[in-house]
Amino acid sequence: MSIHVIMHVVNETPFEADMEKAPDPAAPFVTVTNPLTRERRPTEWATKGAQIYFFSWARISFIEVLSDSSQDPIVTPYPPRQQAQ
């Protein structure tokens, strides 16, 4: 089941998208599918026919996870916490 989010990218209009799983803070990018404007229209920058989009963490201001009562809560601290030894 996908996670529906609102992505806030630096100097861009926020947009809605889907993620297959919570983003990995250690990965260099975030992967999304089905980007749409908040009015549910196709985004201007998405190429017709493209299916998967990668965004660098450096370009992301923050990500809003839209709640779905059928999903477990998602909490992923960023940056990842180091384990005490």
C-alpha positions in Angstrom: 0.0 0.0 0.0 1.4 3.4 -0.9 1.8 6.4 1.4 0.2 9.7 0.2 2.3 12.8 0.8 2.7 16.4 0.1 6.2 17.2 -1.0 7.7 20.7 -0.3 10.7 21.2 -2.6 12.9 24.3 -2.3 11.7 27.1 -4.6 8.9 25.0 -6.0 5.1 24.8 -5.5 4.2 21.9 -3.1 2.7 18.9 -4.8 1.0 15.6 -3.9 2.6 12.2 -4.6 2.7 8.6 -3.5 5.6 6.7 -1.9 5.8 2.9 -1.6 7.4 3.1 1.8 8.7 5.7 4.3 11.8 7.5 2.9 15.2 6.2 4.1 17.0 9.2 5.7 20.3 7.5 4.8 19.5 7.4 1.1 20.6 10.3 -1.1 17.2 10.7 -2.6 13.4 10.2 -2.1 11.4 8.2 -4.6 7.8 9.2 -5.5 5.2 8.3 -8.1 2.0 10.0 -9.3 2.9 13.6 -8.8 -0.1 16.0 -8.9 -0.7 19.6 -8.0 -2.6 20.1 -4.8 -5.6 20.7 -7.1 -5.2 17.1 -8.4 -3.9 18.2 -11.8 -0.8 17.0 -13.6 2.4 18.9 -12.5 4.0 21.2 -15.1 7.5 19.6 -14.7 6.5 15.9 -15.0 7.2 14.3 -18.3 4.3 12.5 -19.8 4.8 8.8 -19.5 7.4 9.0 -16.7 6.4 6.7 -13.7 9.0 7.2 -11.0 10.6 10.5 -9.8 13.7 10.9 -7.6 14.3 14.0 -5.5 17.5 14.8 -3.7 17.2 15.3 0.1 19.1 18.5 -0.4 16.1 19.9 -2.4 13.4 18.8 0.0 12.2 21.3 2.7 9.8 18.8 4.3 7.3 16.1 3.6 3.8 16.0 4.9 2.4 12.5 5.3 -1.4 12.5 4.8 -3.2 10.3 7.3 -5.0 7.2 6.3 -6.8 5.3 9.1 -5.9 2.0 7.6 -2.1 2.6 7.9 0.2 2.4 10.9 1.7 5.7 12.0 5.0 6.5 10.3 7.7 8.2 12.3 11.2 8.4 10.9 13.6 10.8 12.6 15.9 12.8 10.5 18.8 12.9 10.8 19.0 9.2 11.9 19.8 8.9 15.6 23.1 7.1 16.5 22.8 4.1 18.7 24.5 4.6 22.1 27.3 2.2 22.8 
